[in-house]
Structures are given as structure tokens and as C-alpha cells.
Amino acid sequence: MKFDYLYDQSENLLSRFVTFATEHNRYDLAFFYSQHFDGKSIVMSLQNMRAALISSDDLSHENHWVKSLEVKAEDVDIVSSLLTKALSSLFRHDDLD
């Protein structure tokens, strides 16, 4: 089997794990920041193991991250607010209150 490497890169990642509940649903998210993705974070739903590359600027494009993270329609505003705070401050833990 023949293939060509496009890139093969190792780096230490910053990671953060946030679990929260809305009135009707629970969300378990993992955030991974890598310099490889031009300032975007990998945000993964630990419930469905699907991820999206997201920056604060991408939050207005709900059709991308809502579907990937399986955010329920009634929670989009709440999750968007949390993502805005989490992505803008990256890994401070006092910013989610």
C-alpha cells in the first residue's frame, strides 16, 4: 500500500474539560488548543465523540457546530454563550460562572 505523508506533527496540546447541564440536557465538552489550526480550538462532544474546529468568530455559523456537537435547539443560546467565554479565555476556569 502506497501513501504520501502530507504532514506528521507532534506538539503538546492545551486541554480543558467542561461538563454542564441546562434545564433539559447535559453536555460534556473537551477543548483542545493547537497552534496547528490557526487559532481555532478542537471542541469535542464526549457524548457522541464528534468534534468541530471552532474559533470565537465561528460561533455565528451555528449550522456548523450545533450539528457536530449535537446541541439541542432549546440550548443553542446557552451553549453559544459558554463557548464564547471558553474560547475567548481558552483555559481560565473562573470565566464560566
N, CA, C and O atoms as a GROMACS GRO file, in nm:
protein
  388
    1MET      N    1   0.085  -0.117   0.000
    1MET     CA    2   0.000   0.000   0.000
    1MET      C    3   0.090   0.124   0.000
    1MET      O    4   0.180   0.135   0.083
    2LYS      N    5   0.066   0.214  -0.092
    2LYS     CA    6   0.146   0.335  -0.104
    2LYS      C    7   0.065   0.456  -0.059
    2LYS      O    8  -0.054   0.468  -0.089
    3PHE      N    9   0.132   0.546   0.014
    3PHE     CA   10   0.069   0.672   0.052
    3PHE      C   11   0.179   0.776   0.072
    3PHE      O   12   0.295   0.742   0.092
    4ASP      N   13   0.140   0.901   0.068
    4ASP     CA   14   0.233   1.012   0.090
    4ASP      C   15   0.191   1.088   0.214
    4ASP      O   16   0.074   1.124   0.231
    5TYR      N   17   0.288   1.114   0.302
    5TYR     CA   18   0.261   1.198   0.418
    5TYR      C   19   0.235   1.340   0.371
    5TYR      O   20   0.313   1.395   0.293
    6LEU      N   21   0.129   1.401   0.417
    6LEU     CA   22   0.106   1.542   0.393
    6LEU      C   23   0.170   1.625   0.505
    6LEU      O   24   0.224   1.733   0.481
    7TYR      N   25   0.161   1.574   0.623
    7TYR     CA   26   0.237   1.626   0.737
    7TYR      C   27   0.226   1.525   0.850
    7TYR      O   28   0.134   1.444   0.853
    8ASP      N   29   0.320   1.532   0.941
    8ASP     CA   30   0.323   1.446   1.058
    8ASP      C   31   0.384   1.532   1.168
    8ASP      O   32   0.505   1.555   1.169
    9GLN      N   33   0.301   1.578   1.259
    9GLN     CA   34   0.344   1.678   1.355
    9GLN      C   35   0.306   1.636   1.495
    9GLN      O   36   0.197   1.584   1.519
   10SER      N   37   0.397   1.658   1.588
   10SER     CA   38   0.369   1.634   1.729
   10SER      C   39   0.381   1.766   1.804
   10SER      O   40   0.467   1.848   1.773
   11GLU      N   41   0.296   1.786   1.903
   11GLU     CA   42   0.305   1.904   1.988
   11GLU      C   43   0.232   1.876   2.118
   11GLU      O   44   0.148   1.786   2.125
   12ASN      N   45   0.265   1.952   2.218
   12ASN     CA   46   0.193   1.945   2.344
   12ASN      C   47   0.068   2.030   2.331
   12ASN      O   48   0.076   2.148   2.295
   13LEU      N   49  -0.047   1.972   2.360
   13LEU     CA   50  -0.174   2.043   2.348
   13LEU      C   51  -0.219   2.096   2.483
   13LEU      O   52  -0.194   2.034   2.587
   14LEU      N   53  -0.287   2.209   2.480
   14LEU     CA   54  -0.360   2.256   2.597
   14LEU      C   55  -0.497   2.190   2.590
   14LEU      O   56  -0.556   2.181   2.483
   15SER      N   57  -0.546   2.144   2.703
   15SER     CA   58  -0.678   2.080   2.703
   15SER      C   59  -0.760   2.131   2.821
   15SER      O   60  -0.706   2.173   2.924
   16ARG      N   61  -0.890   2.125   2.803
   16ARG     CA   62  -0.985   2.167   2.907
   16ARG      C   63  -1.110   2.082   2.891
   16ARG      O   64  -1.152   2.053   2.779
   17PHE      N   65  -1.169   2.041   3.002
   17PHE     CA   66  -1.290   1.960   3.000
   17PHE      C   67  -1.398   2.031   3.081
   17PHE      O   68  -1.376   2.069   3.196
   18VAL      N   69  -1.514   2.049   3.019
   18VAL     CA   70  -1.624   2.122   3.083
   18VAL      C   71  -1.750   2.038   3.071
   18VAL      O   72  -1.788   1.994   2.962
   19THR      N   73  -1.816   2.016   3.184
   19THR     CA   74  -1.945   1.948   3.188
   19THR      C   75  -2.046   2.044   3.249
   19THR      O   76  -2.019   2.105   3.353
   20PHE      N   77  -2.160   2.057   3.186
   20PHE     CA   78  -2.264   2.144   3.239
   20PHE      C   79  -2.400   2.090   3.198
   20PHE      O   80  -2.412   2.010   3.105
   21ALA      N   81  -2.501   2.136   3.268
   21ALA     CA   82  -2.637   2.093   3.239
   21ALA      C   83  -2.725   2.216   3.220
   21ALA      O   84  -2.715   2.315   3.293
   22THR      N   85  -2.811   2.208   3.121
   22THR     CA   86  -2.914   2.309   3.102
   22THR      C   87  -3.040   2.256   3.171
   22THR      O   88  -3.034   2.156   3.244
   23GLU      N   89  -3.149   2.320   3.149
   23GLU     CA   90  -3.273   2.275   3.213
   23GLU      C   91  -3.312   2.134   3.170
   23GLU      O   92  -3.372   2.060   3.247
   24HIS      N   93  -3.278   2.096   3.044
   24HIS     CA   94  -3.322   1.968   2.991
   24HIS      C   95  -3.210   1.873   2.948
   24HIS      O   96  -3.236   1.754   2.932
   25ASN      N   97  -3.088   1.923   2.930
   25ASN     CA   98  -2.983   1.840   2.870
   25ASN      C   99  -2.850   1.860   2.941
   25ASN      O  100  -2.826   1.961   3.006
   26ARG      N  101  -2.764   1.761   2.926
   26ARG     CA  102  -2.629   1.764   2.980
   26ARG      C  103  -2.531   1.765   2.864
   26ARG      O  104  -2.553   1.699   2.762
   27TYR      N  105  -2.422   1.840   2.880
   27TYR     CA  106  -2.318   1.848   2.777
   27TYR      C  107  -2.182   1.824   2.842
   27TYR      O  108  -2.150   1.882   2.945
   28ASP      N  109  -2.104   1.737   2.780
   28ASP     CA  110  -1.968   1.708   2.823
   28ASP      C  111  -1.878   1.745   2.706
   28ASP      O  112  -1.878   1.678   2.602
   29LEU      N  113  -1.801   1.853   2.723
   29LEU     CA  114  -1.719   1.904   2.613
   29LEU      C  115  -1.571   1.898   2.650
   29LEU      O  116  -1.533   1.919   2.765
   30ALA      N  117  -1.491   1.870   2.551
   30ALA     CA  118  -1.346   1.876   2.565
   30ALA      C  119  -1.295   1.981   2.467
   30ALA      O  120  -1.338   1.985   2.351
   31PHE      N  121  -1.205   2.065   2.514
   31PHE     CA  122  -1.145   2.170   2.432
   31PHE      C  123  -0.996   2.138   2.417
   31PHE      O  124  -0.927   2.110   2.515
   32PHE      N  125  -0.947   2.141   2.295
   32PHE     CA  126  -0.806   2.120   2.268
   32PHE      C  127  -0.757   2.236   2.182
   32PHE      O  128  -0.813   2.264   2.076
   33TYR      N  129  -0.651   2.302   2.229
   33TYR     CA  130  -0.596   2.411   2.152
   33TYR      C  131  -0.461   2.369   2.094
   33TYR      O  132  -0.373   2.321   2.166
   34SER      N  133  -0.448   2.389   1.965
   34SER     CA  134  -0.325   2.357   1.894
   34SER      C  135  -0.289   2.475   1.806
   34SER      O  136  -0.378   2.538   1.749
   35GLN      N  137  -0.164   2.507   1.794
   35GLN     CA  138  -0.122   2.614   1.704
   35GLN      C  139  -0.135   2.571   1.558
   35GLN      O  140  -0.125   2.654   1.468
   36HIS      N  141  -0.158   2.445   1.536
   36HIS     CA  142  -0.169   2.391   1.400
   36HIS      C  143  -0.292   2.441   1.326
   36HIS      O  144  -0.291   2.446   1.203
   37PHE      N  145  -0.397   2.478   1.397
   37PHE     CA  146  -0.524   2.513   1.333
   37PHE      C  147  -0.552   2.663   1.333
   37PHE      O  148  -0.668   2.703   1.341
   38ASP      N  149  -0.450   2.744   1.323
   38ASP     CA  150  -0.464   2.889   1.307
   38ASP      C  151  -0.556   2.954   1.409
   38ASP      O  152  -0.644   3.032   1.373
   39GLY      N  153  -0.537   2.921   1.536
   39GLY     CA  154  -0.614   2.986   1.641
   39GLY      C  155  -0.748   2.923   1.672
   39GLY      O  156  -0.820   2.971   1.760
   40LYS      N  157  -0.784   2.819   1.602
   40LYS     CA  158  -0.911   2.751   1.630
   40LYS      C  159  -0.887   2.641   1.733
   40LYS      O  160  -0.778   2.583   1.740
   41SER      N  161  -0.988   2.615   1.810
   41SER     CA  162  -0.983   2.506   1.906
   41SER      C  163  -1.060   2.387   1.852
   41SER      O  164  -1.158   2.403   1.779
   42ILE      N  165  -1.017   2.269   1.889
   42ILE     CA  166  -1.094   2.148   1.861
   42ILE      C  167  -1.189   2.133   1.979
   42ILE      O  168  -1.146   2.116   2.093
   43VAL      N  169  -1.318   2.140   1.951
   43VAL     CA  170  -1.419   2.123   2.056
   43VAL      C  171  -1.488   1.990   2.027
   43VAL      O  172  -1.544   1.970   1.920
   44MET      N  173  -1.484   1.902   2.125
   44MET     CA  174  -1.538   1.767   2.106
   44MET      C  175  -1.649   1.740   2.207
   44MET      O  176  -1.635   1.769   2.326
   45SER      N  177  -1.757   1.685   2.157
   45SER     CA  178  -1.862   1.636   2.245
   45SER      C  179  -1.820   1.497   2.291
   45SER      O  180  -1.802   1.407   2.209
   46LEU      N  181  -1.804   1.480   2.419
   46LEU     CA  182  -1.765   1.349   2.471
   46LEU      C  183  -1.881   1.251   2.472
   46LEU      O  184  -1.862   1.131   2.494
   47GLN      N  185  -2.002   1.300   2.447
   47GLN     CA  186  -2.117   1.211   2.442
   47GLN      C  187  -2.129   1.142   2.307
   47GLN      O  188  -2.168   1.026   2.300
   48ASN      N  189  -2.095   1.213   2.199
   48ASN     CA  190  -2.106   1.149   2.067
   48ASN      C  191  -1.972   1.134   1.997
   48ASN      O  192  -1.965   1.080   1.887
   49MET      N  193  -1.865   1.182   2.062
   49MET     CA  194  -1.728   1.171   2.011
   49MET      C  195  -1.712   1.237   1.874
   49MET      O  196  -1.632   1.194   1.792
   50ARG      N  197  -1.790   1.344   1.852
   50ARG     CA  198  -1.776   1.423   1.730
   50ARG      C  199  -1.716   1.557   1.767
   50ARG      O  200  -1.739   1.607   1.878
   51ALA      N  201  -1.640   1.615   1.676
   51ALA     CA  202  -1.569   1.738   1.705
   51ALA      C  203  -1.588   1.840   1.595
   51ALA      O  204  -1.628   1.808   1.483
   52ALA      N  205  -1.559   1.964   1.630
   52ALA     CA  206  -1.561   2.074   1.533
   52ALA      C  207  -1.444   2.166   1.563
   52ALA      O  208  -1.408   2.186   1.680
   53LEU      N  209  -1.384   2.220   1.459
   53LEU     CA  210  -1.281   2.324   1.475
   53LEU      C  211  -1.355   2.456   1.487
   53LEU      O  212  -1.428   2.496   1.395
   54ILE      N  213  -1.337   2.525   1.599
   54ILE     CA  214  -1.416   2.645   1.625
   54ILE      C  215  -1.327   2.755   1.682
   54ILE      O  216  -1.240   2.730   1.766
   55SER      N  217  -1.349   2.875   1.635
   55SER     CA  218  -1.294   2.996   1.698
   55SER      C  219  -1.414   3.080   1.742
   55SER      O  220  -1.528   3.050   1.706
   56SER      N  221  -1.388   3.183   1.818
   56SER     CA  222  -1.498   3.271   1.860
   56SER      C  223  -1.572   3.328   1.740
   56SER      O  224  -1.693   3.347   1.746
   57ASP      N  225  -1.500   3.354   1.633
   57ASP     CA  226  -1.562   3.409   1.512
   57ASP      C  227  -1.657   3.310   1.445
   57ASP      O  228  -1.748   3.352   1.373
   58ASP      N  229  -1.639   3.182   1.467
   58ASP     CA  230  -1.721   3.079   1.403
   58ASP      C  231  -1.856   3.058   1.471
   58ASP      O  232  -1.942   2.991   1.415
   59LEU      N  233  -1.875   3.112   1.590
   59LEU     CA  234  -1.996   3.082   1.666
   59LEU      C  235  -2.122   3.134   1.599
   59LEU      O  236  -2.231   3.083   1.625
   60SER      N  237  -2.109   3.234   1.514
   60SER     CA  238  -2.227   3.284   1.443
   60SER      C  239  -2.273   3.188   1.333
   60SER      O  240  -2.384   3.200   1.282
   61HIS      N  241  -2.188   3.094   1.298
   61HIS     CA  242  -2.222   2.992   1.197
   61HIS      C  243  -2.273   2.867   1.268
   61HIS      O  244  -2.207   2.763   1.270
   62GLU      N  245  -2.391   2.879   1.326
   62GLU     CA  246  -2.444   2.773   1.411
   62GLU      C  247  -2.464   2.641   1.339
   62GLU      O  248  -2.452   2.535   1.400
   63ASN      N  249  -2.494   2.646   1.211
   63ASN     CA  250  -2.520   2.520   1.139
   63ASN      C  251  -2.398   2.428   1.143
   63ASN      O  252  -2.413   2.307   1.128
   64HIS      N  253  -2.280   2.482   1.162
   64HIS     CA  254  -2.157   2.400   1.166
   64HIS      C  255  -2.141   2.331   1.301
   64HIS      O  256  -2.136   2.208   1.307
   65TRP      N  257  -2.134   2.407   1.408
   65TRP     CA  258  -2.100   2.347   1.537
   65TRP      C  259  -2.220   2.286   1.610
   65TRP      O  260  -2.203   2.191   1.686
   66VAL      N  261  -2.339   2.338   1.588
   66VAL     CA  262  -2.458   2.283   1.655
   66VAL      C  263  -2.481   2.138   1.614
   66VAL      O  264  -2.508   2.052   1.698
   67LYS      N  265  -2.469   2.113   1.485
   67LYS     CA  266  -2.489   1.976   1.436
   67LYS      C  267  -2.378   1.882   1.484
   67LYS      O  268  -2.406   1.772   1.530
   68SER      N  269  -2.255   1.926   1.474
   68SER     CA  270  -2.143   1.840   1.514
   68SER      C  271  -2.148   1.805   1.662
   68SER      O  272  -2.123   1.690   1.699
   69LEU      N  273  -2.178   1.903   1.745
   69LEU     CA  274  -2.179   1.880   1.889
   69LEU      C  275  -2.314   1.831   1.940
   69LEU      O  276  -2.330   1.806   2.059
   70GLU      N  277  -2.412   1.816   1.850
   70GLU     CA  278  -2.547   1.771   1.882
   70GLU      C  279  -2.611   1.855   1.993
   70GLU      O  280  -2.664   1.802   2.091
   71VAL      N  281  -2.604   1.986   1.975
   71VAL     CA  282  -2.666   2.078   2.069
   71VAL      C  283  -2.815   2.084   2.036
   71VAL      O  284  -2.854   2.105   1.920
   72LYS      N  285  -2.896   2.067   2.136
   72LYS     CA  286  -3.042   2.072   2.117
   72LYS      C  287  -3.086   2.215   2.089
   72LYS      O  288  -3.025   2.310   2.140
   73ALA      N  289  -3.190   2.231   2.010
   73ALA     CA  290  -3.236   2.364   1.967
   73ALA      C  291  -3.262   2.457   2.084
   73ALA      O  292  -3.231   2.576   2.077
   74GLU      N  293  -3.319   2.404   2.192
   74GLU     CA  294  -3.351   2.488   2.307
   74GLU      C  295  -3.228   2.535   2.383
   74GLU      O  296  -3.238   2.623   2.468
   75ASP      N  297  -3.111   2.477   2.354
   75ASP     CA  298  -2.989   2.510   2.428
   75ASP      C  299  -2.887   2.589   2.347
   75ASP      O  300  -2.780   2.621   2.399
   76VAL      N  301  -2.917   2.621   2.222
   76VAL     CA  302  -2.817   2.685   2.135
   76VAL      C  303  -2.765   2.815   2.196
   76VAL      O  304  -2.644   2.838   2.196
   77ASP      N  305  -2.851   2.899   2.247
   77ASP     CA  306  -2.807   3.027   2.304
   77ASP      C  307  -2.717   3.006   2.427
   77ASP      O  308  -2.617   3.076   2.444
   78ILE      N  309  -2.754   2.912   2.511
   78ILE     CA  310  -2.676   2.885   2.633
   78ILE      C  311  -2.539   2.829   2.596
   78ILE      O  312  -2.437   2.875   2.647
   79VAL      N  313  -2.536   2.731   2.507
   79VAL     CA  314  -2.409   2.669   2.468
   79VAL      C  315  -2.322   2.771   2.393
   79VAL      O  316  -2.200   2.774   2.411
   80SER      N  317  -2.383   2.852   2.309
   80SER     CA  318  -2.308   2.955   2.238
   80SER      C  319  -2.242   3.052   2.335
   80SER      O  320  -2.127   3.091   2.316
   81SER      N  321  -2.314   3.090   2.438
   81SER     CA  322  -2.259   3.180   2.540
   81SER      C  323  -2.142   3.115   2.612
   81SER      O  324  -2.039   3.180   2.634
   82LEU      N  325  -2.157   2.989   2.649
   82LEU     CA  326  -2.048   2.919   2.716
   82LEU      C  327  -1.927   2.906   2.624
   82LEU      O  328  -1.814   2.927   2.667
   83LEU      N  329  -1.950   2.871   2.497
   83LEU     CA  330  -1.839   2.859   2.402
   83LEU      C  331  -1.769   2.992   2.381
   83LEU      O  332  -1.647   2.997   2.369
   84THR      N  333  -1.846   3.100   2.376
   84THR     CA  334  -1.785   3.233   2.361
   84THR      C  335  -1.688   3.261   2.475
   84THR      O  336  -1.576   3.307   2.452
   85LYS      N  337  -1.731   3.233   2.596
   85LYS     CA  338  -1.644   3.255   2.713
   85LYS      C  339  -1.525   3.159   2.713
   85LYS      O  340  -1.412   3.200   2.738
   86ALA      N  341  -1.551   3.033   2.685
   86ALA     CA  342  -1.445   2.932   2.690
   86ALA      C  343  -1.341   2.953   2.581
   86ALA      O  344  -1.221   2.936   2.606
   87LEU      N  345  -1.384   2.990   2.462
   87LEU     CA  346  -1.289   3.008   2.352
   87LEU      C  347  -1.212   3.139   2.363
   87LEU      O  348  -1.098   3.147   2.320
   88SER      N  349  -1.273   3.241   2.420
   88SER     CA  350  -1.204   3.370   2.429
   88SER      C  351  -1.098   3.370   2.538
   88SER      O  352  -0.997   3.439   2.526
   89SER      N  353  -1.121   3.295   2.643
   89SER     CA  354  -1.024   3.293   2.752
   89SER      C  355  -0.943   3.165   2.754
   89SER      O  356  -0.855   3.146   2.838
   90LEU      N  357  -0.972   3.078   2.662
   90LEU     CA  358  -0.910   2.948   2.648
   90LEU      C  359  -0.915   2.864   2.774
   90LEU      O  360  -1.003   2.778   2.783
   91PHE      N  361  -0.828   2.884   2.870
   91PHE     CA  362  -0.820   2.785   2.975
   91PHE      C  363  -0.820   2.840   3.117
   91PHE      O  364  -0.762   2.780   3.208
   92ARG      N  365  -0.887   2.955   3.137
   92ARG     CA  366  -0.911   3.004   3.271
   92ARG      C  367  -1.040   2.939   3.321
   92ARG      O  368  -1.138   2.931   3.246
   93HIS      N  369  -1.042   2.893   3.444
   93HIS     CA  370  -1.159   2.821   3.494
   93HIS      C  371  -1.259   2.911   3.566
   93HIS      O  372  -1.369   2.867   3.597
   94ASP      N  373  -1.224   3.037   3.593
   94ASP     CA  374  -1.315   3.125   3.664
   94ASP      C  375  -1.406   3.203   3.570
   94ASP      O  376  -1.481   3.289   3.616
   95ASP      N  377  -1.400   3.176   3.441
   95ASP     CA  378  -1.472   3.255   3.343
   95ASP      C  379  -1.609   3.199   3.306
   95ASP      O  380  -1.682   3.264   3.231
   96LEU      N  381  -1.647   3.084   3.355
   96LEU     CA  382  -1.770   3.020   3.312
   96LEU      C  383  -1.889   3.052   3.402
   96LEU      O  384  -2.002   3.016   3.370
   97ASP      N  385  -1.865   3.117   3.512
   97ASP     CA  386  -1.974   3.149   3.605
   97ASP      C  387  -2.061   3.260   3.553
   97ASP      O  388  -2.158   3.299   3.619
   0.00000   0.00000   0.00000
